[in-house]
Amino acid sequence: MAVASVMLPIGTVAPPFALHDVVSGQVSSLDSFSGKAALLVMFICRHCPYVVHVEQEIARLGRDYKDTGLGMIGISSNDPVGYPDDAPPRLKEMAERLGFTFPFCCDETQDVAKAYRAACTPDFYLFDGKRRLVYRGQLDDSRPGSNKSVTGRDLRAAIDAVLAAKPVAGNQKASIGCSIKWKPGNEPGYAR
């Protein structure tokens, strides 16, 4: 069942995290991106049809912004027992197949998803240089079966504005996707 992102309030400070990259094994934390003018935190996974629909654009974002002031991280918070396609070995296969240029981490405790109030995959959070939230919402208007091209238009416009030290447009639309697959008994109060 499709759910919408919670739309964390603009200005929220990025919650800290320390997670292992499924490819390199190295720890990525908020401090890992301290030299970046902006940080994009993406809650994604392997099995969700909404993520599959946009996975090439997510990989393209990584390539297009690799040598800029944007830091990027992908996080999968889905229960790997109930959803083995979202277990670290399968996430590693996804990252390698798509050529991700950013860390892709597994949030095994689901604490990071809760801290960000992530509700669906994909769910995008863009923070400025002070790590204050300036954008949360959809990649673009495309959805599986919508016959709209995947362009990344909404998220790219926000990234470009932050990198140019300009205000991000306020008309932000919620992301839509599969709900985070919470471990039994671990569902947060905001989960639908």
C-alpha positions as CSV (number, residue, x, y, z in Angstrom):
1,M,0.0,0.0,0.0
2,A,1.3,3.4,-1.0
3,V,1.9,6.0,1.8
4,A,3.1,9.6,1.8
5,S,6.1,11.0,3.5
6,V,5.5,12.7,6.9
7,M,6.9,16.0,5.7
8,L,9.3,16.8,8.6
9,P,9.1,20.5,9.4
10,I,11.5,22.8,7.4
11,G,14.3,24.0,9.6
12,T,14.6,20.7,11.5
13,V,18.3,19.9,12.3
14,A,19.6,16.7,10.8
15,P,19.5,13.9,13.3
16,P,22.9,12.2,13.8
17,F,23.6,8.7,12.4
18,A,26.5,6.3,12.1
19,L,25.8,3.4,9.7
20,H,27.9,0.9,7.8
21,D,28.0,1.2,4.0
22,V,26.9,-2.2,2.5
23,V,29.6,-1.9,-0.2
24,S,32.8,-0.7,1.6
25,G,31.9,-1.6,5.2
26,Q,33.0,1.9,6.2
27,V,31.0,3.9,8.7
28,S,29.2,6.9,7.3
29,S,28.0,9.5,9.8
30,L,26.7,13.1,9.7
31,D,30.3,14.2,10.4
32,S,31.4,12.3,7.3
33,F,29.8,15.1,5.2
34,S,31.1,18.1,7.3
35,G,32.9,19.7,4.3
36,K,29.7,19.6,2.1
37,A,27.5,22.7,1.5
38,A,24.4,20.4,1.4
39,L,23.4,16.8,2.4
40,L,20.8,14.6,0.8
41,V,19.6,11.8,2.9
42,M,17.5,9.2,1.0
43,F,15.5,6.4,2.5
44,I,15.4,3.8,-0.3
45,C,15.4,0.0,-0.6
46,R,15.8,-2.6,-3.2
47,H,12.3,-4.3,-3.5
48,C,9.9,-1.4,-3.5
49,P,8.4,-0.7,-7.0
50,Y,8.4,3.0,-6.3
51,V,12.2,2.9,-5.8
52,V,12.7,0.5,-8.7
53,H,10.8,3.1,-10.8
54,V,13.3,5.9,-9.9
55,E,16.5,3.9,-9.2
56,Q,18.3,5.0,-12.4
57,E,17.6,8.7,-11.6
58,I,18.9,8.2,-8.0
59,A,22.1,6.7,-9.5
60,R,22.2,9.6,-12.0
61,L,21.9,12.2,-9.1
62,G,25.0,10.6,-7.5
63,R,27.0,10.9,-10.7
64,D,25.8,14.4,-11.6
65,Y,26.5,15.8,-8.2
66,K,29.6,13.7,-7.3
67,D,32.1,16.6,-7.6
68,T,29.9,19.3,-6.1
69,G,29.2,20.6,-2.6
70,L,26.4,18.0,-2.2
71,G,26.9,15.0,0.1
72,M,24.6,12.0,-0.5
73,I,23.7,8.9,1.5
74,G,21.2,6.2,0.8
75,I,19.7,4.3,3.8
76,S,17.6,1.2,3.9
77,S,15.6,0.8,7.1
78,N,13.4,-2.1,6.0
79,D,13.2,-5.3,8.1
80,P,15.7,-7.6,6.3
81,V,14.1,-10.7,7.9
82,G,10.7,-10.1,6.6
83,Y,12.1,-8.5,3.3
84,P,15.3,-10.4,2.4
85,D,15.7,-8.4,-0.8
86,D,16.5,-5.5,1.6
87,A,19.2,-7.4,3.5
88,P,22.7,-6.0,3.2
89,P,24.0,-8.5,0.6
90,R,21.1,-7.7,-1.7
91,L,21.5,-4.0,-1.1
92,K,25.2,-4.3,-2.0
93,E,24.2,-6.0,-5.3
94,M,21.8,-3.1,-6.0
95,A,24.5,-0.4,-5.3
96,E,27.0,-2.2,-7.5
97,R,24.5,-2.8,-10.3
98,L,23.5,0.9,-10.4
99,G,27.0,2.2,-9.8
100,F,26.1,4.3,-6.7
101,T,28.7,6.9,-6.0
102,F,27.5,7.5,-2.5
103,P,27.3,5.3,0.6
104,F,24.3,3.0,0.8
105,C,23.8,1.9,4.4
106,C,21.5,-0.5,6.3
107,D,19.7,0.9,9.3
108,E,19.4,-2.4,11.2
109,T,17.9,-0.9,14.3
110,Q,15.5,1.3,12.4
111,D,16.5,4.1,14.8
112,V,17.7,6.4,12.0
113,A,14.4,6.1,10.1
114,K,12.5,7.0,13.3
115,A,14.8,10.0,14.0
116,Y,14.0,11.3,10.5
117,R,10.4,10.3,10.7
118,A,10.9,8.4,7.4
119,A,7.6,6.8,6.4
120,C,8.1,5.5,2.9
121,T,10.6,4.5,0.2
122,P,11.7,6.6,-1.4
123,D,11.8,9.5,1.1
124,F,14.2,12.4,0.5
125,Y,15.6,14.9,3.0
126,L,17.8,17.8,1.8
127,F,19.8,19.8,4.4
128,D,21.8,23.0,4.0
129,G,25.3,23.6,5.2
130,K,24.1,24.2,8.7
131,R,22.3,20.8,8.4
132,R,18.9,22.4,8.6
133,L,16.2,20.8,6.5
134,V,15.3,22.9,3.4
135,Y,13.5,20.3,1.3
136,R,11.6,17.1,2.0
137,G,9.3,15.4,-0.5
138,Q,9.2,13.9,-3.9
139,L,11.8,13.3,-6.5
140,D,9.3,14.4,-9.2
141,D,5.7,13.8,-10.3
142,S,6.5,10.4,-11.8
143,R,5.0,7.2,-10.2
144,P,4.9,3.6,-11.4
145,G,2.3,3.4,-14.2
146,S,1.8,7.2,-14.4
147,N,3.4,7.5,-17.9
148,K,5.3,10.5,-16.6
149,S,9.0,10.6,-17.3
150,V,11.4,10.3,-14.3
151,T,13.3,13.6,-14.3
152,G,14.2,14.3,-10.7
153,R,12.9,17.8,-11.4
154,D,11.6,18.7,-7.9
155,L,14.6,17.4,-6.0
156,R,17.2,18.7,-8.5
157,A,15.7,22.2,-8.3
158,A,16.1,22.1,-4.5
159,I,19.6,20.8,-4.7
160,D,20.6,23.5,-7.3
161,A,19.1,26.2,-5.1
162,V,21.0,25.2,-2.0
163,L,24.3,24.8,-3.9
164,A,23.7,28.3,-5.3
165,A,23.0,29.7,-1.8
166,K,19.4,30.6,-2.9
167,P,16.1,29.8,-1.2
168,V,14.4,26.5,-1.9
169,A,10.9,26.8,-3.2
170,G,8.3,26.3,-0.5
171,N,5.7,24.4,-2.6
172,Q,7.0,20.9,-1.7
173,K,5.0,17.8,-2.4
174,A,5.2,14.7,-0.3
175,S,7.0,11.7,-1.6
176,I,4.8,8.6,-2.2
177,G,6.0,5.0,-1.9
178,C,5.9,1.8,0.0
179,S,5.8,2.1,3.7
180,I,9.0,1.4,5.6
181,K,8.8,-2.3,6.5
182,W,9.1,-2.1,10.3
183,K,10.2,-5.0,12.4
184,P,7.2,-6.5,14.3
185,G,6.5,-4.4,17.3
186,N,8.9,-1.6,16.2
187,E,6.4,0.6,14.3
188,P,6.6,4.2,15.4
189,G,3.5,6.2,16.3
190,Y,3.6,8.2,13.1
191,A,3.6,5.1,10.9
192,R,0.4,4.6,9.0
